[in-house]
């Protein structure tokens, strides 16, 4: 599909879009119309991917304004006219923030989240909001919209909780999407939908105006894109200190002048990469045929890394890894305060406290998985044990990297293939199967996932580059080098 002389809008990147704006073969309005048409044809009809929960009613007017500005004085910023879809967990003033739930169906915060405001200042266009695991939990099922389909197999889940964002990017309904991750909520749906994604180190990107933020430090906002270069372009415009999200004080002096400038397709040459083979996926079944199919792709990826010049240390062993990960627990106090902090910034919050939301008759209508997570309570003793384990695991990780002089660790992005929707919405309620959560347990390490090919069932699999705190740029560069050396990304047949 083309729009204008020589401009192929399928798989368009920030760079290719800007080149077309510059040579006059494309306008922001025509690009938005292209994506809106695809949403109508493939998301709301045809295969009915069901990844977009709402459309910005002003997006065409905003595109026209950007086009007028461009003609008058050039781009307003590095993301001028780039259409973005936001996970419906973060506020964009023109649209409701529903979190995919009947509980928040009419919730209009009437504000931009901090990160959205930064991206707008850079010129981004917010096209719509994406479906998600209800209330930001689990694979992408919700009482307000149903289930989002995997773009490579319509019977399977898109993953979650940022499943709508992953499916929308892979289906070419937008240029880039924004996800949020507290477990594996960016990385799993990215790989299960055959795209790249990243969870930045905690403290780089503010969560103000996003559900599940401060005082919790687990959740992170991050970009999801078809190409690693677009992850870097968006991260450049998302990072920054925000006094209302105090964890960003820790990352205030960490960003380089440009993450994009750090990308080097030769960066794997001589890099020492440790291969983590121990299974750490949520409810993973290492003896299953499904697990073996992903392992086969992973083994090929390790060989590809070696072929691209990496020095492979295979395997590495992180002491007590599973034992420490098993202590993961939540702070009820943080959860309650986080909820209150989010809704107090909203113009029309339906509930003032989490306790009030739990007491609502609507609570019984939400998806069972989301209901279980909201009702889950860990003790103070469990949370204390988790905090101690988190410190110990961070030390163990750093010692392994120092002992082997590693530049990065690589592990499976997800240890299983996408599960069937039918098994996620009814017993046995399969959810998040095979999702590694090492990085979100440690919080202050970055992870970037990139496609590594397809299983024998023609389903995407991928690898994760994980590094030391605030080495996001280095992980992006390694992922970029692997991507450019292998080109595993494939447009899904369901949306062509």
Secondary structure, DSSP 4 states (H G I P E B T S, - for coil): -BSSTT-B-TT--HHHHHHHHHHTS--HHHHHHHHHHHIIIIISSTT----EEEE-TTHHHHHHHHHHHHHHHS-SSTTTT-EEEEETTB--TTS---TTSGGGTT----S--HHHHHHHHTT-EEEEEE--SGGG-SBSEETTTEEPEETTEEEEE--BSSHHHHHHHHTTSSSEEEEEESSSTTHHHHHHTT-EEEEPPTTSS--TTBSS-TT--S-EEEEEESSHHHHHHHHHHH----TTSGGGGTTTTT--S-SGGG--TTTTTT-EEEEE-S--BTT--TTSHHHHHHHHHHHHHHHHHHHTT-EEEEEE--TTHHHHHTT----HHHHHHHHHHHHHT-SS-S-SSHHHHHTSGGGGGS-HHHHHHHH----HHHHHHHHHHHHHHHHHHHHHHHHTT-SEEEEESBSSPPPBGGGTSSTT---STTBB-HHHHH-SS-EEEEEEEE-TTS-EEEEEEE-STT-HHHHHHHHHHHHHHH------GGG-
